[in-house]
Amino acid sequence: MDDNGWTPLHCAAYYGTVAAMDVLLEFDKSPAYIGDKYRNMTPLHLAASRGCIRIIEGIILSCPDCYELVDNRGWNVLHFAMATLNIDELFTLLEIPPIEKLIHEKDVRGNTPFHVLATVTPSNFLFAIIDEVEGDIKAVNNNNVSVFNVFKLGYPELQQEILKLEESVGPYQYGVMRVNKEHKELDDDRRRERDEERKKEMEKVKEMEKVKEMEKVKESHLIVAALIATVTFTAAFTLPGGVIQDEGTAILSKKAAFQAFVITDAIAMVLSLSAVFAHFIMSLLMKWISTQASEYLLNCGAISTMIAMGAMVIAFVTGTYAVLTTSLWLAILTAFIEMTTELLREKENLINKEDEQGRLPLHYAAYLGYDDIVDVLLDKDPCTAYKADKEGKRALHLAAGNGKATSENSQTVNHVLKNPLLGNPVNQKDEKGNTPLLQLAASSSFIRSFISHPRVDKLAFNRDNQNAADIILAKRLIVESRKIKGMNVMKSEQKMSCRVLMKSETENVEAKDEFDEFHLTIAFHLLNCTFYAMIAMAFAFVTGIYAVLYPDKNLAIAACVIGCVFGGVQLFLLADSLENMLKSWNMLKKKK
């Protein structure tokens, strides 16, 4: 052994003298396990770093258990071989069973041999090797960088490490490692071209993420806009107060509140349909229009939806106001506290009036969590807290069971607890034997003041012989089983996504262009059909409203004008979309 820790076998491996290696190994195999003083490299590492496949095979054949040894950076023989051997030699090496076991081994920085391969090799080489040994392109290092990301975006830290290994240092006269010429990028133009490709890939990734986010937002907006359009269109023909049977005209057409209802309902319907149309265009043409155009359509739809929501709320309030006379429970459902107080002042007997389900106004207020109204009703008549509906549920049952009795919104419950005259409702049972505490346990709500109150029976059982603890435990078991199922689904999805990623590299461009042209033609016809259908819907809305409101000419004309505005908005969106479609069509023609 010399001053550098090299034995004669180290020299034979580094300089590629096969005959000397055979003689030395026949005489003594122990040097094959000795690392040098610089990098703790064994003769097998030196042979791999110089790309000497015959010496690698000879050492492994003579010393089959030396393949697992690593240098001071954690590199094994396969880390070096990935950078120095050509594709045929690498296939030969990977056919040796012990070597194939090293494909997932990591160095001190978490880099696998495939990280090295992705840093120095072209794509056909990388994917051919990965297919051969069923490698994992999603394997990540300590910096959470995957093999696929190294190949697509580069990994400067590992590139610098490999470049340093080519420098002459210490006993390594020709460098620690010699990267195979087939792997190198020979000129600066190639490097700049690869950097530009990586930048483009980064921009594509960012744009794809933005498009995915826009699609998620679009789906939720589309649902909201469609619901608003459905509700407002129906409300226009189910007018508050009804119609005069002989004439078919609105009974309340002279009331200001009713007129406000008609106008705001028409505005809400027009804007929501415009939003639906914008989102439909975006879904149909997202593949061909630019990201900026998609973002513009998304913003148009979002703004229209928000304004439509405000108009719908106003229409609801004005329509309710137009027909609301002596119905206290309706006032509670619309959360008009002032109206509730006023009605109670005029007709106190309404507080005990039951509906078809046997529920009082207090039941609805407790169910919906309207704390101010609960206070008003209980102050007026505390006895209503004892009264049950046809299912045996009292106000406290409804408050606890609906989840409205939370730590932030617990006035309904606390009002009963603080009132010494209202002791019985705390532990009274409904027809299923559930007390308010059991309802609270079933709804996943938590009120410390309710649970710790001395009047609450913590050991109460229902007719199924369950107490609060039994109900909570049963719910937890259901949640845990769902989590386990979810984890199994995620694992299967990860395997599928890896296969899809590999297939995406081999798409046929010509077939894709032909499909895009066909899809674009279909999209054009669908867009036209949808446009005419929505215009017909707007026309039906305008004519129907006019027929009902014709005694009040001003109101009828105002509703018709709003409907015409909708048609104008649709024409604008259609023209803008057709322009983008024509641009995409021309681009496909140029490719041919």
Buried (B, 14 or more C-beta within 10 A) or exposed (E): EEEEBBBBBBBBBBBBBBEBBBEBBEEEBEBBEBBBBBBBBBBBBBBBBBBBBEBBBBBBEBBEEBBEBBBEBBBBBBBBBBBBBBBEBBBBBBEBEEBBEBBEBBBEBBBBBBBBBBBBBEEEBBBBBBEBBEBBBEBBBEEEBBBBBBBBBBBEBBEEBBEEBBEEEEBBEEBBBBBBEEBEEEEEEEEEEEEEEEEEEEEEEEEEEEBEEBBEBBEEBBEBBBBBBEBBBEBBEEBBBEBEEEEEBBBBBEBEBBBBBBBBBBBBBBBBBBBBBBBBBBBBBBEBBEBEBBBBBBEBBBBBBBBBBBBBEBBBBBBBBBBBEEBBBBBBBBBBBEBBBEBBEEEEEBBEEBBEEBBBBBBBBBBBBBBEBBBBBBEBBBEBBEBBBEEBBBBBBBBBBBBBBBEEBBBBBBBBBEEEEBEEBBBBBBEBBBBBBBBBBBBEBEBEEBEEBEBBEEEBBBEEEBBBEBBEEEBEEEEEEEEEEEEEEEEEEEEEEBEEEEEEEEEEEEEEBEEBBEEBEEBBEEBEEBBEEBBEBBBEBBEBBBEBBBEBEEBBEBBBEBBEBBBEBBEEBBEBBBEBBEEBBEEBEEEE
